[in-house]
Amino acid sequence: MSGSEREADRTARPKRADARRNKEALLDAAAAVFVASGVEAPVRDIAAEAGVGTATIYRHFPTRADLIIAVYRHQIEACAEAGPALLEDGPTPHAALGRWIEMFVDFLVTKHGLAAVLQSDEAGFEALHAYFLDRLVPVCARLLDAAAASGEIRPGLEAYELMRGVGNLCIGADSDPRYDARRLVALLIAGLRRPD
C-alpha cells in the first residue's frame, strides 16, 4: 500500500465512524418518537428529533418498514450488549437483572404497532422475531443464572418464560393510562427473590 493509499484509508475511517454514530443517533431519535407517537409517526417528526432533514432519513431507510426494522434491530443489539455490562458493573446479579428487564420493557413499549406495519412482509417480521429471540433469550438466561448462583433468586427459571411474562404484562399499557406495566414488571422481578 502506498503512502497516499494509507493516508486515504486513515481519513476514511473517521468518516465511517461518524456515519455510524449519525445513523445510531437517527435510530435513537426514531425510537423516541415511536415511544411517544407510535410507529406511524410522521417522518418529519423523526427528522426533527434527530436534527436532520427528511431526505437524510430516506437516504438511509427508503421505506417506513426499513426504518422500523432498523430501529428494532438497533434496540435488540443495545439490550443484548447491556446484559453483560450490567452484570459486570451492577451491585448484585439481581439488580443487574432488574435493570436489564427495565430496558427490555422500554424496548417492548416501542414495539407496539410493529406487527401491523410489517403485515405485508410476514417473512421480514418472522426474521426479526427470530433475531430477537436468538439475541435476547441467552442474555436473559445468563442474568438469571448469575442471580440464581448468587442465591438471590430461585434456581430453574427459564429466560423465555420470564421474557414472555414481561411481554404479556406490557400488552395494553399504551391504551389504558391507569395501567402501569413498569410497576407490575418491577413487582414480578422483586417476586423472583428467594424468601429470607
Phi and psi in degrees as a GROMACS rama.xvg file:
@    title "Ramachandran Plot"
@    xaxis  label "Phi"
@    yaxis  label "Psi"
@TYPE xy
-76.5669  168.003  SER-2
-60.155  -40.0088  GLY-3
-68.7304  -34.0288  SER-4
-68.2101  -39.8302  GLU-5
-63.6848  -41.8741  ARG-6
-62.8442  -43.3326  GLU-7
-62.7509  -39.1106  ALA-8
-64.9017  -42.115  ASP-9
-65.0931  -39.1002  ARG-10
-75.2788  -23.6128  THR-11
-75.1008  -33.5231  ALA-12
-59.7554  -49.232  ARG-13
-59.8476  -35.7327  PRO-14
-62.9848  -40.7881  LYS-15
-64.2853  -42.2552  ARG-16
-63.6193  -43.0945  ALA-17
-62.7748  -42.7919  ASP-18
-62.884  -39.8204  ALA-19
-65.0607  -44.5116  ARG-20
-62.865  -41.2289  ARG-21
-63.504  -41.4784  ASN-22
-65.4203  -41.1577  LYS-23
-64.1865  -39.1555  GLU-24
-64.5843  -39.058  ALA-25
-63.4491  -42.7531  LEU-26
-66.5219  -38.1575  LEU-27
-64.0912  -40.9923  ASP-28
-64.3635  -43.0513  ALA-29
-62.3493  -41.8178  ALA-30
-61.7006  -42.5509  ALA-31
-61.8727  -41.2783  ALA-32
-68.1322  -38.9688  VAL-33
-61.4135  -39.9635  PHE-34
-62.9346  -44.6888  VAL-35
-74.9735  -37.6921  ALA-36
-128.075  -1.68086  SER-37
89.2756  167.883  GLY-38
-73.1361  -10.0099  VAL-39
-91.1643  7.89893  GLU-40
-55.9116  144.707  ALA-41
-60.7513  142.742  PRO-42
-60.1372  -32.815  VAL-43
-62.5382  -31.1939  ARG-44
-67.6399  -39.9921  ASP-45
-65.9928  -43.0919  ILE-46
-60.9782  -43.3087  ALA-47
-63.5505  -43.3419  ALA-48
-62.4632  -38.222  GLU-49
-82.2888  -15.0847  ALA-50
73.8576  32.499  GLY-51
-130.64  171.921  VAL-52
-84.0154  160.594  GLY-53
-63.6287  -30.4501  THR-54
-61.6357  -34.71  ALA-55
-62.6267  -42.3565  THR-56
-63.7705  -47.4669  ILE-57
-66.606  -26.9061  TYR-58
-67.1995  -40.0418  ARG-59
-81.3832  -35.3063  HIS-60
-135.328  91.2682  PHE-61
-60.6508  -28.0568  PRO-62
-125.096  161.183  THR-63
-60.0409  -42.0381  ARG-64
-59.6162  -39.6906  ALA-65
-59.9189  -43.7359  ASP-66
-66.0236  -46.2142  LEU-67
-62.8722  -45.6696  ILE-68
-62.1703  -41.4574  ILE-69
-63.8973  -39.8825  ALA-70
-61.3251  -47.1728  VAL-71
-68.1282  -38.1502  TYR-72
-64.5157  -39.8384  ARG-73
-61.4842  -43.9045  HIS-74
-69.9551  -37.1253  GLN-75
-61.1505  -45.4938  ILE-76
-62.4349  -40.7287  GLU-77
-62.1796  -42.9781  ALA-78
-64.7238  -43.0774  CYS-79
-63.4646  -41.9654  ALA-80
-73.8877  -27.7704  GLU-81
-71.1325  -33.3366  ALA-82
-54.1609  -58.2349  GLY-83
-61.5842  -36.5793  PRO-84
-65.677  -42.5613  ALA-85
-64.5516  -39.1067  LEU-86
-64.4678  -39.4051  LEU-87
-72.7379  -39.1811  GLU-88
-97.2001  -15.7163  ASP-89
-73.0227  158.379  GLY-90
-67.4653  -33.5913  PRO-91
-146.125  159.972  THR-92
-60.9854  -36.2644  PRO-93
-65.1136  -40.176  HIS-94
-63.4469  -40.9961  ALA-95
-62.6296  -43.3042  ALA-96
-59.9838  -46.4355  LEU-97
-60.3282  -43.3943  GLY-98
-66.3547  -39.9862  ARG-99
-65.4028  -41.1672  TRP-100
-62.8043  -36.5127  ILE-101
-59.9681  -43.1542  GLU-102
-63.9154  -39.8847  MET-103
-62.5549  -41.3081  PHE-104
-62.5805  -43.4825  VAL-105
-58.346  -41.0941  ASP-106
-61.6423  -45.7893  PHE-107
-62.9896  -33.1345  LEU-108
-61.8757  -39.9226  VAL-109
-76.3856  -14.0418  THR-110
-77.2457  -17.1695  LYS-111
-57.6916  132.744  HIS-112
91.8276  -7.51374  GLY-113
-60.6804  -47.6329  LEU-114
-60.0413  -42.5578  ALA-115
-64.6719  -42.0674  ALA-116
-68.1254  -36.987  VAL-117
-95.7327  13.8871  LEU-118
-52.884  -40.3321  GLN-119
-75.4305  -12.378  SER-120
-121.104  68.4717  ASP-121
-60.7103  -36.9489  GLU-122
-63.3807  -41.0559  ALA-123
-63.9756  -40.7464  GLY-124
-65.595  -43.8564  PHE-125
-62.3323  -42.8039  GLU-126
-63.8433  -39.724  ALA-127
-66.0298  -41.1232  LEU-128
-64.7937  -41.9978  HIS-129
-63.2863  -41.309  ALA-130
-61.5736  -44.3548  TYR-131
-54.8346  -50.7174  PHE-132
-66.018  -45.121  LEU-133
-60.671  -36.8641  ASP-134
-85.8461  -37.9459  ARG-135
-97.0175  -31.9561  LEU-136
-60.3965  -45.1503  VAL-137
-63.0219  -33.4941  PRO-138
-66.8978  -46.6419  VAL-139
-62.2647  -41.1855  CYS-140
-60.7095  -41.6514  ALA-141
-63.7603  -41.5035  ARG-142
-65.3528  -43.1896  LEU-143
-62.6453  -44.4072  LEU-144
-61.1129  -42.4367  ASP-145
-65.5433  -41.7447  ALA-146
-67.0296  -36.6589  ALA-147
-69.2697  -42.998  ALA-148
-63.0949  -30.2734  ALA-149
-80.7764  -6.57613  SER-150
83.0402  7.61344  GLY-151
-79.0863  -32.5064  GLU-152
-127.47  165.967  ILE-153
-65.4242  143.264  ARG-154
-78.0166  166.324  PRO-155
86.7967  10.0916  GLY-156
-79.0404  138.484  LEU-157
-94.7162  130.703  GLU-158
-60.261  -46.0121  ALA-159
-60.5622  -42.5304  TYR-160
-63.1738  -43.6357  GLU-161
-62.3618  -46.9471  LEU-162
-63.0151  -39.6928  MET-163
-64.277  -41.8658  ARG-164
-62.429  -43.9563  GLY-165
-61.5713  -43.6714  VAL-166
-60.0319  -41.6881  GLY-167
-65.4749  -35.5441  ASN-168
-66.9617  -24.1961  LEU-169
-85.1826  -14.7314  CYS-170
-64.9234  130.379  ILE-171
84.1444  -2.94842  GLY-172
-61.6521  -30.4745  ALA-173
-80.4664  -12.7527  ASP-174
-104.206  -4.52678  SER-175
-134.493  106.532  ASP-176
-65.2274  -17.5412  PRO-177
-84.3435  -9.96965  ARG-178
-95.4426  120.784  TYR-179
-112.154  90.8446  ASP-180
-60.7454  -37.6163  ALA-181
-62.4511  -38.9102  ARG-182
-65.1771  -42.9509  ARG-183
-67.2211  -38.7975  LEU-184
-64.6005  -39.962  VAL-185
-61.2768  -38.924  ALA-186
-64.6967  -40.0978  LEU-187
-61.1775  -46.724  LEU-188
-65.9344  -39.8121  ILE-189
-62.4959  -35.2774  ALA-190
-70.4817  -12.999  GLY-191
-73.9571  -17.8399  LEU-192
-62.1901  145.897  ARG-193
-69.5179  140.549  ARG-194
-67.6707  143.097  PRO-195
